Amino acid sequence: MGISESTIMPPSDLGDLLELIGQVYDHRLKECGPTAGGVFWKNEEGQTLRYEVLLQIIDNADLNGNVTINDLGCGYGALFEMIKNSPLINNSKYIGYDVSREMIDSARIRNHDNRAEFIHSPIATETADYSFVSGTFNMSLGAIEHMWLEYIHASIRMLWKNTKKGLAFNMLDIRSENRLFDLYYADLDGMVEFAKTLTPKVEVIEDYPLDEWTILMRR
């Protein structure tokens, strides 16, 4: 993950920065297509593993469907493609959001399914039972750290307000030895502390072979 060659100085305005990030993903999709590499993941195996970890937020009673799902930073719709044939999506509604117009267009083309909707937006506009954020907060393009962290906090707060049962998100680990300047690496303890200001039911998953961790938040 990360941009191989980047001399971009990120704008100080968050709206402009998110637009720039959207353009970066537009270009990447055109370059690599709707693949794991097209959203800056190293391989499909890691992308799938991340989703499997995030999906642990689903209560057993909901595994047979009849739920609503928000996917913030949905890319070309890989999460929906992974779950669309599972019982989880029976009588369910999935809504994906992304700052990249090209990603949303690709997701709509790839998924002609009335259970899925894809919206060009930096925030979730609908209320759902479960919300997911996979890799969305990683690409900061070297933004000022405190500004990016404030954005992450604000984004999670808004998403939590639109989440009825559980929210799961992952972030790159600040303890990683191979860090790239255009990516944001988060402090786990700090993010757990923040998550607990929203709910006491916070679970950390970090025993999987990637340089990141996942936080599950439940009502």
Summary of the structure (lengths in Angstrom):
residues: 219
radius of gyration: 16.2
end to end distance: 32.1
largest distance: 48.6
contacts: 705
relative contact order: 0.16
helix: 38%
strand: 22%
